Amino acid sequence: MKPYVKDLIKLIRNGTDDRYGLVMAMEYFVTLLRIRNEKLPIVEIMTVFRRHRPVLHRIMTKNVAEKNPVYFILDFEGDYPTSLESLELTEDFIKNGSLK
C-alpha cells in the first residue's frame, strides 16, 4: 500500500471535525500536492475523503483561502467504487483494516 493511502486512512480514522482536524487535513493535502515524482490519484483520494469525512471537508471548503493550492482540489469528486478500486481499498479495510 502506498504511503499516501495509509496516511489518508489515518486521516479518515483519526481526523476530528474541528480546527485540529482541519490542520491535520491541510497538512496531509499540502504534503500530497508537493509530491512530484509520481502521478497521484488526487480525484480518487478526494472522493474517498469526502465520503468518509463530509463534515471535515465542509470545514475545509469554508476555511481554505482561494489562493491556497488545496482550494483547487476541494471540488474534485469521482465515482466512489472506482476510486476505491483505484486506491486498492475496500470499505471494510478503511474502517477496520490493519495499517501495518
SULWOSUL-V285118 format. One record per residue. SS is DSSP state (H for helix, E for strand, - for the rest). PHI is phi as a letter, one per 20 degrees, with the letter a starting at -180 (NA if undefined). Layout:
SS | PHI
SS | PHI
//
This chain:
- | NA
- | f
H | g
H | f
H | f
H | g
H | f
H | f
H | f
H | f
H | f
H | f
H | f
H | d
- | f
- | d
- | e
- | b
H | f
H | f
H | f
H | f
H | f
H | f
H | f
H | f
H | f
H | f
H | f
H | f
H | f
H | f
H | f
H | e
- | f
- | d
- | e
- | b
- | e
- | e
- | e
H | f
H | f
H | f
H | f
H | f
H | f
H | f
H | f
H | f
H | f
H | e
- | c
H | f
H | f
H | f
H | f
H | f
H | f
H | f
H | f
H | e
H | d
- | e
- | f
- | f
- | e
- | f
H | g
H | f
H | g
H | f
H | e
- | f
- | e
- | f
- | b
- | c
- | f
H | f
H | g
H | f
H | f
H | g
H | f
H | f
- | e
- | l
- | c
- | c
H | g
H | f
H | f
H | g
H | e
H | c
- | f
- | e
- | e
- | f
//
